[in-house]
Amino acid sequence: MFCIMVKNEVKLGCREQYLSIMKENARASVQHEPGCYVFDVLTSQQDDHHFYLYEIYADEEALEQHKQTPHYLASRTGLADIVEAVSVIRCDVVERN
C-alpha cells in the first residue's frame, strides 16, 4: 500500500470554501475508487487555514488513477485560486489495522 500526506495552506477567508471542495473530493474518492482506502481531511490546531490530507491507496498507480477522476479534476479547478502552498510526503504503508 501507498500513502501520501499533503499539507495545504489556504488563503485567509477561504477556509469554508476549501473544506467544502475537499470533503466532497475525499468522499467521492473513497466511495468510487476501489484503490483508495482512506482519504481523511484534517485541520491544524495551530492555524485554521492549514489543512492536511491523509490518503492511502492500493499502490502508486491507484493514486495516478485518482488524479484522472472527474471529482479530482473538479477539485483542482475549485482550489486553484485559494491554495497558497502545498507540500507532499510520500510513504509506503508498513501495516494498517
Steps between C-alpha positions, in 0.01 A plus 500: 500500500598856437430819699527869439474772760426840352516838673293779347531861611183686402445873450338684789124509465489183286478238775138396445535498122807275530326261739192473280707411194741266677238309701313425178820383330586278797151349520486428126851352503421243768155419360587472132866400480572135590870584543437784750472355850525813717461871429488705818479881508667643811519854638794644687445592865755782466379670180143469374612560140741204494363159403643153469381216277577142597443266206567127468489328161553144386813618317645799317302407188176541698612852595568578134153369411354721775652804327298421184156481667233767443479583872878551527512717187204707625672551834816626327296764321327611820821510703721671243451853631476428872793270584819699559746217571510121475748245632481122459658209685490162324519183711466125481248356746666241724185390679139613511268391779 
